[in-house]
Amino acid sequence: MTTIDICEDVINVYGHSGYAPEGFDIVCSSISTLTESLDRYLRITENQVETIEGEGRYIIYLDKINNVGKSLINEYKCMVDEIIKEYPMYVRRESNGKVRKVRKICKNT
């Protein structure tokens, strides 16, 4: 299952959905495309973010987010929820507030 943990200061996407084998999984592909697009749009709209990706994980640290960035993140949440409606057994979304302490752990992995 893919988990998308959206917090005040980080978006952490991890896990394989298991809908299909890697490379053929439309659920993972849609989440990956959506998350990478959010990352790029946040950067071109002058938000300060840091990204770590690899090992089945994509993390976007949200350092300074402007109003456009907040709107992009809200739209991301809506799109993720639409994917979850279609594939509830393969994707879940969590929201855990503020998790700065995760940053140090993830940088070392």
Residue pairs with C-beta under 8 A, 6 or more apart in sequence:
1 15
1 17
1 18
1 89
1 90
1 91
1 92
2 13
2 14
2 15
2 16
2 17
2 27
2 28
2 31
2 90
2 91
2 92
3 12
3 13
3 14
3 15
3 91
3 92
3 93
3 94
4 11
4 12
4 13
4 31
4 35
4 80
4 91
4 92
4 93
4 94
5 11
5 12
5 13
5 14
5 93
5 94
5 95
5 96
5 99
6 73
6 76
6 77
6 80
6 93
6 94
6 95
7 95
7 96
7 97
7 98
7 99
8 62
8 97
8 98
8 99
9 61
9 62
9 63
9 98
9 99
9 100
10 59
10 60
10 61
10 62
10 99
10 100
10 102
10 103
11 35
11 38
11 59
11 60
11 62
11 73
11 76
12 57
12 58
12 59
12 102
12 106
13 31
13 32
13 35
13 57
13 58
13 59
14 56
14 57
14 58
15 56
16 22
16 25
16 28
16 56
17 25
17 27
17 28
17 31
17 87
17 90
17 91
18 25
18 90
19 25
19 26
19 27
19 28
19 87
19 90
20 26
20 27
22 28
27 83
27 87
27 90
27 91
30 83
31 80
31 83
31 91
32 58
34 76
34 79
34 80
34 83
35 58
35 60
35 76
36 58
38 60
38 72
38 73
38 76
39 49
39 51
39 58
39 60
41 72
42 49
42 60
42 62
42 65
42 69
42 72
42 73
43 49
45 66
45 68
45 69
45 72
46 66
46 68
47 62
47 64
47 65
47 66
47 68
47 69
48 63
48 64
48 65
49 60
49 61
49 62
49 63
49 65
50 60
50 61
50 63
51 58
51 59
51 60
51 61
52 58
52 59
52 61
52 106
52 107
53 59
55 109
57 106
57 109
59 106
61 103
62 69
62 73
65 73
77 93
80 91
80 93
81 93
83 91
84 91
84 92
84 93
